[in-house]
Amino acid sequence: MIRYAWPEKEDIDASTVNLVVSRQRRKLAREGIEVRIDTISRDGYQLTSPTFD
């Protein structure tokens, strides 16, 4: 994810990704968008939605 979100950066910390994902979750909830960003341990994140199930 880091490689795609910040292709020009070499030193992005995982905590930066966690912060961005946390902010995105709040924005989605505030807008009433029925999508979840689930954390998959040791793997990354997964986007889930009623339309994807």
C-alpha distance matrix in Angstrom:
0.0 3.8 5.4 5.3 6.1 8.3 9.6 12.9 12.1 12.6 13.2 10.6 11.4 9.7 12.4 11.2 8.1 10.9 13.1 11.2 10.7 14.4 15.6 14.2 15.9 19.1 19.1 18.9 21.6 23.7 23.7 24.7 22.0 22.0 18.4 16.7 13.2 14.0 12.5 12.8 14.1 12.7 10.3 7.8 8.8 11.3 12.9 16.6 19.6 23.3 23.0 20.5 22.7
3.8 0.0 3.8 5.5 5.2 5.7 7.3 10.0 8.6 9.0 9.5 7.0 8.5 8.0 10.8 9.1 7.1 10.6 12.4 10.8 11.6 14.9 15.8 15.1 17.3 20.0 20.0 20.5 23.2 24.9 25.2 26.6 24.2 24.6 21.1 19.4 15.8 16.6 14.8 15.4 16.0 14.3 12.7 10.3 11.8 14.6 16.2 19.9 22.8 26.6 26.4 24.0 26.3
5.4 3.8 0.0 3.8 5.8 5.6 5.0 8.2 8.0 8.4 10.3 9.0 11.3 11.4 14.4 12.6 10.9 14.4 16.0 14.2 14.9 18.4 19.1 18.0 20.4 23.1 22.8 23.1 26.1 27.7 27.6 29.0 26.4 26.8 23.3 21.9 18.5 19.3 17.7 17.8 18.5 16.4 14.4 12.6 14.2 16.5 18.0 21.8 24.5 28.2 27.6 25.1 27.5
5.3 5.5 3.8 0.0 3.8 5.7 5.5 9.2 10.0 11.5 13.3 11.5 13.7 13.4 15.9 13.6 11.4 14.8 16.0 13.4 13.9 17.6 17.8 16.2 18.7 21.5 20.6 20.7 23.9 25.5 24.9 26.4 23.6 24.3 20.8 20.0 16.9 18.4 17.5 17.9 19.4 17.8 15.3 13.0 13.5 15.2 16.0 19.7 22.1 25.7 24.8 22.5 25.3
6.1 5.2 5.8 3.8 0.0 3.8 6.1 8.9 9.2 11.4 12.4 9.9 12.2 12.0 13.8 10.9 9.0 12.5 13.1 10.2 11.4 14.9 14.6 13.4 16.3 18.7 17.8 18.3 21.6 22.7 22.4 24.3 21.8 22.9 19.7 18.8 15.8 17.7 16.9 18.1 19.5 18.5 16.3 13.4 13.4 15.4 15.7 19.5 21.6 25.4 24.8 22.9 25.7
8.3 5.7 5.6 5.7 3.8 0.0 3.8 5.5 5.5 8.2 9.5 7.7 10.9 11.9 13.7 10.7 10.0 13.8 14.1 11.8 13.8 17.0 16.6 16.0 19.1 21.1 20.3 21.4 24.5 25.4 25.3 27.4 25.2 26.4 23.2 22.2 19.1 20.7 19.5 20.6 21.5 19.9 18.2 15.6 16.3 18.7 19.3 23.1 25.4 29.1 28.6 26.7 29.4
9.6 7.3 5.0 5.5 6.1 3.8 0.0 3.8 5.6 7.8 10.5 9.9 13.3 14.4 16.8 14.2 13.3 17.1 17.7 15.5 17.1 20.5 20.2 19.3 22.4 24.6 23.6 24.4 27.6 28.7 28.3 30.3 27.8 28.9 25.6 24.8 21.6 23.0 21.8 22.3 23.2 21.2 19.3 17.2 18.2 20.4 21.2 24.9 27.2 30.9 30.0 27.9 30.7
12.9 10.0 8.2 9.2 8.9 5.5 3.8 0.0 3.8 6.8 9.6 10.0 13.7 15.8 17.7 15.0 15.0 18.8 18.9 17.0 19.3 22.3 21.7 21.3 24.6 26.4 25.4 26.6 29.8 30.5 30.3 32.6 30.4 31.7 28.6 27.7 24.5 26.1 24.6 25.4 25.9 23.9 22.3 20.3 21.4 23.8 24.5 28.3 30.5 34.2 33.4 31.5 34.3
12.1 8.6 8.0 10.0 9.2 5.5 5.6 3.8 0.0 3.8 5.8 6.5 10.2 12.7 14.6 12.2 12.8 16.4 16.6 15.4 17.8 20.5 20.3 20.5 23.5 25.2 24.8 26.2 29.1 29.9 30.2 32.4 30.3 31.5 28.3 27.0 23.6 24.8 23.0 23.8 23.9 21.8 20.8 18.8 20.3 23.1 24.2 28.0 30.5 34.3 33.9 31.8 34.4
12.6 9.0 8.4 11.5 11.4 8.2 7.8 6.8 3.8 0.0 3.8 6.1 9.2 11.9 14.3 12.7 13.4 16.8 17.6 17.0 19.1 21.7 22.1 22.4 25.1 27.0 27.0 28.3 30.9 32.0 32.5 34.5 32.4 33.2 29.8 28.1 24.6 25.2 22.9 23.2 22.8 20.3 19.7 18.3 20.4 23.5 25.2 28.9 31.8 35.5 35.3 32.9 35.2
13.2 9.5 10.3 13.3 12.4 9.5 10.5 9.6 5.8 3.8 0.0 3.8 6.3 9.6 11.5 10.3 11.8 14.8 15.4 15.5 17.8 19.9 20.5 21.4 23.8 25.5 25.9 27.4 29.8 30.8 31.7 33.7 31.9 32.7 29.4 27.4 23.8 24.3 21.7 22.4 21.6 19.4 19.4 17.8 20.0 23.4 25.1 28.8 31.7 35.5 35.6 33.3 35.4
10.6 7.0 9.0 11.5 9.9 7.7 9.9 10.0 6.5 6.1 3.8 0.0 3.8 6.7 8.4 6.7 8.0 11.1 11.7 11.7 14.0 16.1 16.8 17.6 20.0 21.7 22.2 23.7 26.0 27.1 28.0 29.9 28.2 29.0 25.8 23.7 20.2 20.8 18.4 19.5 19.1 17.2 17.1 15.0 16.8 20.1 21.7 25.4 28.2 32.0 32.2 30.1 32.2
11.4 8.5 11.3 13.7 12.2 10.9 13.3 13.7 10.2 9.2 6.3 3.8 0.0 3.8 5.3 5.4 7.1 9.1 10.3 11.4 13.1 14.7 16.1 17.3 19.1 20.8 21.9 23.4 25.2 26.5 27.9 29.5 28.0 28.5 25.2 22.8 19.2 19.2 16.5 17.6 16.7 15.0 15.6 13.7 15.7 19.3 21.3 24.7 27.7 31.4 32.1 29.9 31.6
9.7 8.0 11.4 13.4 12.0 11.9 14.4 15.8 12.7 11.9 9.6 6.7 3.8 0.0 3.8 5.3 5.2 6.4 8.8 10.0 10.7 12.4 14.5 15.4 16.6 18.7 20.2 21.2 22.8 24.6 26.0 27.2 25.5 25.7 22.4 19.6 16.0 15.7 12.8 13.8 13.0 11.7 12.2 10.3 12.3 16.0 18.2 21.4 24.6 28.2 29.1 26.9 28.3
12.4 10.8 14.4 15.9 13.8 13.7 16.8 17.7 14.6 14.3 11.5 8.4 5.3 3.8 0.0 3.8 5.4 4.9 6.2 8.7 9.8 10.4 12.4 14.2 15.2 16.7 18.5 19.9 21.1 22.6 24.5 25.8 24.6 25.0 22.0 19.3 15.9 15.8 13.2 15.1 14.3 13.9 14.7 12.4 13.6 17.2 18.9 21.9 24.8 28.4 29.6 27.7 29.0
11.2 9.1 12.6 13.6 10.9 10.7 14.2 15.0 12.2 12.7 10.3 6.7 5.4 5.3 3.8 0.0 3.8 5.4 5.1 6.3 8.6 9.8 10.7 12.4 14.3 15.6 16.7 18.5 20.2 21.3 22.8 24.6 23.3 24.2 21.3 19.0 15.7 16.5 14.5 16.6 16.6 16.1 16.1 13.3 13.9 17.3 18.5 21.7 24.3 28.0 28.8 27.1 28.9
8.1 7.1 10.9 11.4 9.0 10.0 13.3 15.0 12.8 13.4 11.8 8.0 7.1 5.2 5.4 3.8 0.0 3.8 5.4 5.1 6.1 8.5 9.9 10.5 12.2 14.4 15.3 16.4 18.4 19.9 21.1 22.5 20.9 21.4 18.2 16.0 12.5 13.3 11.4 13.5 14.0 13.7 13.1 9.9 10.3 13.6 14.8 18.2 20.9 24.6 25.4 23.5 25.3
10.9 10.6 14.4 14.8 12.5 13.8 17.1 18.8 16.4 16.8 14.8 11.1 9.1 6.4 4.9 5.4 3.8 0.0 3.8 5.5 5.2 6.1 8.6 9.8 10.5 12.5 14.3 15.3 16.6 18.4 20.1 21.2 19.9 20.1 17.2 14.4 11.2 11.5 9.5 12.2 12.5 13.0 13.1 10.0 9.9 13.2 14.5 17.3 20.0 23.6 24.9 23.2 24.5
13.1 12.4 16.0 16.0 13.1 14.1 17.7 18.9 16.6 17.6 15.4 11.7 10.3 8.8 6.2 5.1 5.4 3.8 0.0 3.8 5.5 5.1 6.2 8.6 9.9 10.8 12.5 14.4 15.5 16.6 18.6 20.2 19.4 20.3 17.7 15.5 12.7 13.8 12.5 15.6 16.1 16.8 16.8 13.5 12.9 15.7 16.3 19.0 21.2 24.7 26.0 24.8 26.4
11.2 10.8 14.2 13.4 10.2 11.8 15.5 17.0 15.4 17.0 15.5 11.7 11.4 10.0 8.7 6.3 5.1 5.5 3.8 0.0 3.8 5.4 5.2 6.2 8.7 10.0 10.6 12.3 14.3 15.3 16.6 18.4 17.2 18.4 15.8 14.1 11.4 13.4 12.8 15.8 17.0 17.6 16.7 13.1 12.0 14.3 14.3 17.3 19.3 22.9 23.7 22.6 24.6
10.7 11.6 14.9 13.9 11.4 13.8 17.1 19.3 17.8 19.1 17.8 14.0 13.1 10.7 9.8 8.6 6.1 5.2 5.5 3.8 0.0 3.8 5.4 5.0 6.1 8.7 9.8 10.5 12.3 14.2 15.4 16.5 15.0 15.6 12.6 10.6 7.7 9.6 9.4 12.6 14.3 15.5 14.4 10.7 8.8 10.9 11.0 13.8 15.9 19.5 20.6 19.4 21.1
14.4 14.9 18.4 17.6 14.9 17.0 20.5 22.3 20.5 21.7 19.9 16.1 14.7 12.4 10.4 9.8 8.5 6.1 5.1 5.4 3.8 0.0 3.8 5.4 5.1 6.5 8.8 10.1 10.8 12.4 14.5 15.6 14.9 15.5 13.3 11.0 8.9 10.5 10.4 14.1 15.4 17.2 16.7 13.2 11.4 13.3 13.1 15.2 17.0 20.3 21.9 21.1 22.4
15.6 15.8 19.1 17.8 14.6 16.6 20.2 21.7 20.3 22.1 20.5 16.8 16.1 14.5 12.4 10.7 9.9 8.6 6.2 5.2 5.4 3.8 0.0 3.8 5.4 5.2 6.3 8.7 10.0 10.5 12.4 14.3 13.9 15.5 13.7 12.4 10.9 13.3 13.8 17.4 19.0 20.5 19.7 16.0 14.0 15.5 14.6 16.7 17.9 21.1 22.4 22.0 23.8
14.2 15.1 18.0 16.2 13.4 16.0 19.3 21.3 20.5 22.4 21.4 17.6 17.3 15.4 14.2 12.4 10.5 9.8 8.6 6.2 5.0 5.4 3.8 0.0 3.8 5.4 5.1 6.2 8.6 9.8 10.6 12.3 11.1 12.7 10.6 9.8 8.5 11.7 12.9 16.2 18.5 20.0 18.6 14.8 12.2 13.0 11.5 13.7 14.7 18.0 19.0 18.6 20.7
15.9 17.3 20.4 18.7 16.3 19.1 22.4 24.6 23.5 25.1 23.8 20.0 19.1 16.6 15.2 14.3 12.2 10.5 9.9 8.7 6.1 5.1 5.4 3.8 0.0 3.8 5.5 5.2 6.2 8.6 10.0 10.7 9.7 10.5 8.6 7.2 6.7 9.5 11.2 14.8 17.2 19.4 18.2 14.7 11.7 12.0 10.5 11.8 12.8 15.9 17.5 17.2 18.8
19.1 20.0 23.1 21.5 18.7 21.1 24.6 26.4 25.2 27.0 25.5 21.7 20.8 18.7 16.7 15.6 14.4 12.5 10.8 10.0 8.7 6.5 5.2 5.4 3.8 0.0 3.8 5.5 5.1 6.0 8.6 9.8 10.2 11.8 11.0 10.2 10.4 12.9 14.6 18.3 20.3 22.6 21.7 18.2 15.4 15.8 14.1 15.1 15.4 18.1 19.9 20.2 21.6
19.1 20.0 22.8 20.6 17.8 20.3 23.6 25.4 24.8 27.0 25.9 22.2 21.9 20.2 18.5 16.7 15.3 14.3 12.5 10.6 9.8 8.8 6.3 5.1 5.5 3.8 0.0 3.8 5.5 5.1 6.2 8.6 8.7 11.3 10.7 11.1 11.5 14.7 16.7 20.2 22.6 24.5 23.1 19.5 16.5 16.6 14.3 15.4 15.2 17.9 19.0 19.7 21.7
18.9 20.5 23.1 20.7 18.3 21.4 24.4 26.6 26.2 28.3 27.4 23.7 23.4 21.2 19.9 18.5 16.4 15.3 14.4 12.3 10.5 10.1 8.7 6.2 5.2 5.5 3.8 0.0 3.8 5.5 5.2 6.2 5.3 7.6 7.1 8.1 9.4 12.8 15.4 18.7 21.5 23.7 22.0 18.5 15.1 14.4 11.6 12.2 11.6 14.1 15.3 16.1 18.0
21.6 23.2 26.1 23.9 21.6 24.5 27.6 29.8 29.1 30.9 29.8 26.0 25.2 22.8 21.1 20.2 18.4 16.6 15.5 14.3 12.3 10.8 10.0 8.6 6.2 5.1 5.5 3.8 0.0 3.8 5.4 5.0 6.0 7.5 8.2 8.7 10.7 13.4 16.1 19.5 22.2 24.8 23.5 20.2 16.8 16.1 13.6 13.3 12.5 14.4 16.4 17.4 18.7
23.7 24.9 27.7 25.5 22.7 25.4 28.7 30.5 29.9 32.0 30.8 27.1 26.5 24.6 22.6 21.3 19.9 18.4 16.6 15.3 14.2 12.4 10.5 9.8 8.6 6.0 5.1 5.5 3.8 0.0 3.8 5.4 7.7 10.3 11.4 12.4 14.1 16.9 19.4 22.9 25.4 27.8 26.6 23.1 19.9 19.4 16.8 16.8 15.7 17.5 19.1 20.5 22.0
23.7 25.2 27.6 24.9 22.4 25.3 28.3 30.3 30.2 32.5 31.7 28.0 27.9 26.0 24.5 22.8 21.1 20.1 18.6 16.6 15.4 14.5 12.4 10.6 10.0 8.6 6.2 5.2 5.4 3.8 0.0 3.8 5.5 9.0 10.4 12.5 14.4 17.7 20.5 23.8 26.6 28.9 27.2 23.7 20.3 19.3 16.2 16.1 14.4 16.0 17.0 18.8 20.7
24.7 26.6 29.0 26.4 24.3 27.4 30.3 32.6 32.4 34.5 33.7 29.9 29.5 27.2 25.8 24.6 22.5 21.2 20.2 18.4 16.5 15.6 14.3 12.3 10.7 9.8 8.6 6.2 5.0 5.4 3.8 0.0 3.8 6.2 8.8 11.1 13.8 16.7 19.9 23.0 26.0 28.6 26.9 23.7 20.1 18.5 15.4 14.4 12.3 13.1 14.7 16.8 18.2
22.0 24.2 26.4 23.6 21.8 25.2 27.8 30.4 30.3 32.4 31.9 28.2 28.0 25.5 24.6 23.3 20.9 19.9 19.4 17.2 15.0 14.9 13.9 11.1 9.7 10.2 8.7 5.3 6.0 7.7 5.5 3.8 0.0 3.8 5.7 8.7 11.4 14.6 17.9 20.7 23.9 26.3 24.3 21.1 17.4 15.6 12.2 11.3 9.1 10.5 11.5 13.4 15.3
22.0 24.6 26.8 24.3 22.9 26.4 28.9 31.7 31.5 33.2 32.7 29.0 28.5 25.7 25.0 24.2 21.4 20.1 20.3 18.4 15.6 15.5 15.5 12.7 10.5 11.8 11.3 7.6 7.5 10.3 9.0 6.2 3.8 0.0 3.8 6.8 10.3 12.7 16.4 18.8 22.2 24.8 22.8 20.0 16.3 13.9 10.6 8.7 6.1 7.1 9.1 10.8 12.0
18.4 21.1 23.3 20.8 19.7 23.2 25.6 28.6 28.3 29.8 29.4 25.8 25.2 22.4 22.0 21.3 18.2 17.2 17.7 15.8 12.6 13.3 13.7 10.6 8.6 11.0 10.7 7.1 8.2 11.4 10.4 8.8 5.7 3.8 0.0 3.8 6.8 9.6 13.1 15.4 18.9 21.3 19.1 16.3 12.6 10.2 6.9 5.7 4.5 7.5 9.0 9.4 11.0
16.7 19.4 21.9 20.0 18.8 22.2 24.8 27.7 27.0 28.1 27.4 23.7 22.8 19.6 19.3 19.0 16.0 14.4 15.5 14.1 10.6 11.0 12.4 9.8 7.2 10.2 11.1 8.1 8.7 12.4 12.5 11.1 8.7 6.8 3.8 0.0 3.8 6.0 9.6 12.1 15.4 18.1 16.2 13.5 9.8 8.0 5.7 5.1 6.3 9.4 11.5 10.8 11.7
13.2 15.8 18.5 16.9 15.8 19.1 21.6 24.5 23.6 24.6 23.8 20.2 19.2 16.0 15.9 15.7 12.5 11.2 12.7 11.4 7.7 8.9 10.9 8.5 6.7 10.4 11.5 9.4 10.7 14.1 14.4 13.8 11.4 10.3 6.8 3.8 0.0 3.8 6.6 9.4 12.6 14.9 13.0 10.0 6.4 5.6 4.7 6.4 8.9 12.5 14.0 12.5 13.7
14.0 16.6 19.3 18.4 17.7 20.7 23.0 26.1 24.8 25.2 24.3 20.8 19.2 15.7 15.8 16.5 13.3 11.5 13.8 13.4 9.6 10.5 13.3 11.7 9.5 12.9 14.7 12.8 13.4 16.9 17.7 16.7 14.6 12.7 9.6 6.0 3.8 0.0 3.8 6.3 9.4 12.2 10.8 8.6 5.5 5.1 6.3 7.3 10.5 13.6 15.5 13.5 13.8
12.5 14.8 17.7 17.5 16.9 19.5 21.8 24.6 23.0 22.9 21.7 18.4 16.5 12.8 13.2 14.5 11.4 9.5 12.5 12.8 9.4 10.4 13.8 12.9 11.2 14.6 16.7 15.4 16.1 19.4 20.5 19.9 17.9 16.4 13.1 9.6 6.6 3.8 0.0 3.8 6.1 8.8 8.1 6.0 4.6 6.5 9.0 10.7 14.1 17.3 19.0 16.7 17.0
12.8 15.4 17.8 17.9 18.1 20.6 22.3 25.4 23.8 23.2 22.4 19.5 17.6 13.8 15.1 16.6 13.5 12.2 15.6 15.8 12.6 14.1 17.4 16.2 14.8 18.3 20.2 18.7 19.5 22.9 23.8 23.0 20.7 18.8 15.4 12.1 9.4 6.3 3.8 0.0 3.8 6.3 5.4 5.2 5.3 6.8 10.2 11.8 15.4 18.3 19.8 16.9 16.9
14.1 16.0 18.5 19.4 19.5 21.5 23.2 25.9 23.9 22.8 21.6 19.1 16.7 13.0 14.3 16.6 14.0 12.5 16.1 17.0 14.3 15.4 19.0 18.5 17.2 20.3 22.6 21.5 22.2 25.4 26.6 26.0 23.9 22.2 18.9 15.4 12.6 9.4 6.1 3.8 0.0 3.8 5.4 6.6 8.3 10.4 13.9 15.5 19.1 21.9 23.6 20.7 20.4
12.7 14.3 16.4 17.8 18.5 19.9 21.2 23.9 21.8 20.3 19.4 17.2 15.0 11.7 13.9 16.1 13.7 13.0 16.8 17.6 15.5 17.2 20.5 20.0 19.4 22.6 24.5 23.7 24.8 27.8 28.9 28.6 26.3 24.8 21.3 18.1 14.9 12.2 8.8 6.3 3.8 0.0 3.8 6.2 9.4 12.0 15.7 17.8 21.5 24.5 25.7 22.6 22.7
10.3 12.7 14.4 15.3 16.3 18.2 19.3 22.3 20.8 19.7 19.4 17.1 15.6 12.2 14.7 16.1 13.1 13.1 16.8 16.7 14.4 16.7 19.7 18.6 18.2 21.7 23.1 22.0 23.5 26.6 27.2 26.9 24.3 22.8 19.1 16.2 13.0 10.8 8.1 5.4 5.4 3.8 0.0 3.8 6.9 9.2 12.9 15.2 19.0 22.1 22.8 19.6 20.0
7.8 10.3 12.6 13.0 13.4 15.6 17.2 20.3 18.8 18.3 17.8 15.0 13.7 10.3 12.4 13.3 9.9 10.0 13.5 13.1 10.7 13.2 16.0 14.8 14.7 18.2 19.5 18.5 20.2 23.1 23.7 23.7 21.1 20.0 16.3 13.5 10.0 8.6 6.0 5.2 6.6 6.2 3.8 0.0 3.8 7.0 10.4 13.2 16.9 20.3 21.0 18.1 19.0
8.8 11.8 14.2 13.5 13.4 16.3 18.2 21.4 20.3 20.4 20.0 16.8 15.7 12.3 13.6 13.9 10.3 9.9 12.9 12.0 8.8 11.4 14.0 12.2 11.7 15.4 16.5 15.1 16.8 19.9 20.3 20.1 17.4 16.3 12.6 9.8 6.4 5.5 4.6 5.3 8.3 9.4 6.9 3.8 0.0 3.8 6.8 9.7 13.3 16.8 17.6 14.9 16.1
11.3 14.6 16.5 15.2 15.4 18.7 20.4 23.8 23.1 23.5 23.4 20.1 19.3 16.0 17.2 17.3 13.6 13.2 15.7 14.3 10.9 13.3 15.5 13.0 12.0 15.8 16.6 14.4 16.1 19.4 19.3 18.5 15.6 13.9 10.2 8.0 5.6 5.1 6.5 6.8 10.4 12.0 9.2 7.0 3.8 0.0 3.8 6.3 10.0 13.3 14.1 11.2 12.3
12.9 16.2 18.0 16.0 15.7 19.3 21.2 24.5 24.2 25.2 25.1 21.7 21.3 18.2 18.9 18.5 14.8 14.5 16.3 14.3 11.0 13.1 14.6 11.5 10.5 14.1 14.3 11.6 13.6 16.8 16.2 15.4 12.2 10.6 6.9 5.7 4.7 6.3 9.0 10.2 13.9 15.7 12.9 10.4 6.8 3.8 0.0 3.8 6.8 10.5 11.0 8.8 10.6
16.6 19.9 21.8 19.7 19.5 23.1 24.9 28.3 28.0 28.9 28.8 25.4 24.7 21.4 21.9 21.7 18.2 17.3 19.0 17.3 13.8 15.2 16.7 13.7 11.8 15.1 15.4 12.2 13.3 16.8 16.1 14.4 11.3 8.7 5.7 5.1 6.4 7.3 10.7 11.8 15.5 17.8 15.2 13.2 9.7 6.3 3.8 0.0 3.8 7.1 8.3 6.3 7.4
19.6 22.8 24.5 22.1 21.6 25.4 27.2 30.5 30.5 31.8 31.7 28.2 27.7 24.6 24.8 24.3 20.9 20.0 21.2 19.3 15.9 17.0 17.9 14.7 12.8 15.4 15.2 11.6 12.5 15.7 14.4 12.3 9.1 6.1 4.5 6.3 8.9 10.5 14.1 15.4 19.1 21.5 19.0 16.9 13.3 10.0 6.8 3.8 0.0 3.8 5.3 5.1 6.5
23.3 26.6 28.2 25.7 25.4 29.1 30.9 34.2 34.3 35.5 35.5 32.0 31.4 28.2 28.4 28.0 24.6 23.6 24.7 22.9 19.5 20.3 21.1 18.0 15.9 18.1 17.9 14.1 14.4 17.5 16.0 13.1 10.5 7.1 7.5 9.4 12.5 13.6 17.3 18.3 21.9 24.5 22.1 20.3 16.8 13.3 10.5 7.1 3.8 0.0 3.8 5.5 5.4
23.0 26.4 27.6 24.8 24.8 28.6 30.0 33.4 33.9 35.3 35.6 32.2 32.1 29.1 29.6 28.8 25.4 24.9 26.0 23.7 20.6 21.9 22.4 19.0 17.5 19.9 19.0 15.3 16.4 19.1 17.0 14.7 11.5 9.1 9.0 11.5 14.0 15.5 19.0 19.8 23.6 25.7 22.8 21.0 17.6 14.1 11.0 8.3 5.3 3.8 0.0 3.8 5.7
20.5 24.0 25.1 22.5 22.9 26.7 27.9 31.5 31.8 32.9 33.3 30.1 29.9 26.9 27.7 27.1 23.5 23.2 24.8 22.6 19.4 21.1 22.0 18.6 17.2 20.2 19.7 16.1 17.4 20.5 18.8 16.8 13.4 10.8 9.4 10.8 12.5 13.5 16.7 16.9 20.7 22.6 19.6 18.1 14.9 11.2 8.8 6.3 5.1 5.5 3.8 0.0 3.8
22.7 26.3 27.5 25.3 25.7 29.4 30.7 34.3 34.4 35.2 35.4 32.2 31.6 28.3 29.0 28.9 25.3 24.5 26.4 24.6 21.1 22.4 23.8 20.7 18.8 21.6 21.7 18.0 18.7 22.0 20.7 18.2 15.3 12.0 11.0 11.7 13.7 13.8 17.0 16.9 20.4 22.7 20.0 19.0 16.1 12.3 10.6 7.4 6.5 5.4 5.7 3.8 0.0
